[in-house]
């Protein structure tokens, strides 16, 4: 099920008027005191922001909104730096609950050296490559 946006100008005027009246009754005003006006499209943006910032994967939000391109949904979603940090920390915390605690220790000097050596140029370390690939490397 998705909720694609109606074509521009095809939304019944009574809905727009209803939203305006609700905002007036609720006393929702801008910083300068002028009444805020809402459109149904504003609620699509609010929905996408709240759901994605609340943890819904953005590709699912895109489906719900009827977007064919993920970039469209990303443009809808207001991402706040603190939200990104909070979600990242939640992800890491959740991930750590599923991983052995040994994985979160400091590496030994030998492990660091092995890691560094892995990314050094492959001079003299091509014997593990298939012959066709090994023979295509510069001498």
Backbone torsions as a table, in degrees:
resi	resn	phi	psi	omega
1	UNK	NA	133.8	176.9
2	UNK	-134.0	165.1	-177.7
3	UNK	-124.5	70.5	-177.0
4	UNK	-66.1	151.2	179.7
5	UNK	-69.3	138.7	174.9
6	UNK	-69.5	157.9	177.7
7	UNK	-60.1	146.8	-177.8
8	UNK	-54.2	134.6	177.2
9	UNK	81.0	-0.1	-177.2
10	UNK	-98.3	1.9	179.6
11	UNK	-83.6	131.0	-178.2
12	UNK	-57.3	134.8	-179.5
13	UNK	-57.3	-35.5	179.7
14	UNK	-58.4	-30.2	178.7
15	UNK	-68.2	-43.7	177.5
16	UNK	-61.6	-43.4	179.8
17	UNK	-64.7	-38.8	178.9
18	UNK	-62.5	-44.5	179.0
19	UNK	-63.6	-40.2	177.8
20	UNK	-63.3	-44.2	179.7
21	UNK	-63.6	-42.1	178.4
22	UNK	-61.1	-43.4	179.6
23	UNK	-63.9	-39.7	177.8
24	UNK	-63.7	-47.2	-179.9
25	UNK	-62.0	-36.5	-178.9
26	UNK	-78.7	-9.9	180.0
27	UNK	71.3	29.3	-179.7
28	UNK	-80.1	115.5	-177.0
29	UNK	-129.1	160.4	176.5
30	UNK	-78.3	175.0	-177.9
31	UNK	-60.5	-26.5	179.5
32	UNK	-90.2	3.8	177.3
33	UNK	92.4	-6.8	178.9
34	UNK	-76.3	142.7	179.6
35	UNK	-60.9	137.7	176.3
36	UNK	-81.5	144.6	176.7
37	UNK	-111.6	133.7	178.7
38	UNK	-114.8	147.2	173.6
39	UNK	-118.3	160.4	175.2
40	UNK	-56.1	-31.6	179.4
41	UNK	-64.1	-34.7	176.2
42	UNK	-58.0	-37.4	-178.4
43	UNK	-73.3	-28.3	172.7
44	UNK	-63.6	-43.4	179.4
45	UNK	-66.2	-43.3	178.4
46	UNK	-61.7	-45.1	178.8
47	UNK	-57.8	-49.2	-177.1
48	UNK	-64.9	-42.0	179.3
49	UNK	-63.3	-48.6	-177.5
50	UNK	-64.5	-41.4	-177.1
51	UNK	-71.1	-43.4	-179.2
52	UNK	-70.0	-44.1	177.8
53	UNK	-67.3	-20.9	176.6
54	UNK	-85.5	-1.4	174.4
55	UNK	115.3	-5.8	178.2
56	UNK	-70.4	128.4	178.0
57	UNK	-57.8	139.2	-173.1
58	UNK	-62.4	-30.0	-180.0
59	UNK	-68.7	-28.4	176.8
60	UNK	-74.2	-41.7	175.9
61	UNK	-59.2	-39.6	178.7
62	UNK	-60.1	-43.1	178.0
63	UNK	-62.3	-45.7	-179.1
64	UNK	-61.5	-34.8	-179.3
65	UNK	-84.8	-8.5	179.7
66	UNK	79.8	21.0	179.3
67	UNK	-82.5	133.8	176.6
68	UNK	-86.5	-23.6	-177.3
69	UNK	-116.8	126.0	-179.2
70	UNK	-60.8	-29.5	178.8
71	UNK	-61.9	-32.2	177.4
72	UNK	-63.5	-45.6	-180.0
73	UNK	-65.7	-40.4	179.0
74	UNK	-61.0	-35.3	177.9
75	UNK	-69.1	-30.4	178.2
76	UNK	-69.4	-37.3	-170.2
77	UNK	-80.7	122.9	173.9
78	UNK	-84.6	113.2	-179.6
79	UNK	-104.4	124.9	-179.9
80	UNK	-103.4	138.8	-176.9
81	UNK	-51.1	-41.9	-179.0
82	UNK	-66.5	-30.2	176.8
83	UNK	-67.9	-42.7	179.3
84	UNK	-61.0	-46.5	-179.4
85	UNK	-63.0	-44.4	-179.3
86	UNK	-61.9	-44.6	179.8
87	UNK	-65.8	-38.5	178.2
88	UNK	-62.9	-45.4	-179.9
89	UNK	-64.0	-39.9	177.2
90	UNK	-61.8	-42.6	179.7
91	UNK	-61.2	-47.7	-179.0
92	UNK	-62.6	-45.0	179.3
93	UNK	-60.9	-44.0	179.6
94	UNK	-65.0	-41.4	-179.4
95	UNK	-63.6	-40.2	-178.6
96	UNK	-65.4	-27.4	178.8
97	UNK	-68.5	-20.1	-178.2
98	UNK	-102.3	-2.7	-178.0
99	UNK	-112.8	150.2	177.7
100	UNK	-62.1	139.8	-177.7
101	UNK	-62.2	-25.1	178.7
102	UNK	-59.2	-26.1	-178.8
103	UNK	-70.8	-12.6	-176.0
104	UNK	-108.8	30.0	177.4
105	UNK	-99.9	166.7	175.9
106	UNK	-71.8	136.2	177.9
107	UNK	-71.4	151.8	178.1
108	UNK	-76.2	166.6	177.5
109	UNK	-59.2	-39.3	179.2
110	UNK	-63.9	-43.2	178.9
111	UNK	-62.9	-41.1	177.1
112	UNK	-62.5	-43.5	-179.5
113	UNK	-64.2	-43.3	176.8
114	UNK	-59.4	-40.1	178.7
115	UNK	-63.3	-47.9	-180.0
116	UNK	-62.7	-43.3	-179.8
117	UNK	-61.4	-32.6	-179.5
118	UNK	-59.6	-32.4	-175.6
119	UNK	-99.1	5.0	176.0
120	UNK	-74.6	156.7	177.8
121	UNK	-52.4	147.7	-172.9
122	UNK	-80.3	24.3	-179.6
123	UNK	-56.6	120.3	177.6
124	UNK	75.1	2.8	-178.6
125	UNK	-117.5	38.9	-178.1
126	UNK	-103.7	1.9	-175.9
127	UNK	-63.7	-23.1	-179.0
128	UNK	-81.4	-8.6	180.0
129	UNK	-81.2	154.7	175.2
130	UNK	-62.2	147.1	-176.0
131	UNK	-53.2	-42.6	-176.9
132	UNK	-62.7	-41.4	179.1
133	UNK	-71.7	-44.5	-178.9
134	UNK	-59.9	-41.3	-177.2
135	UNK	-71.7	-19.5	-179.5
136	UNK	-85.6	-9.2	-179.3
137	UNK	-77.1	146.4	177.2
138	UNK	-65.9	148.2	-178.2
139	UNK	-72.8	NA	NA
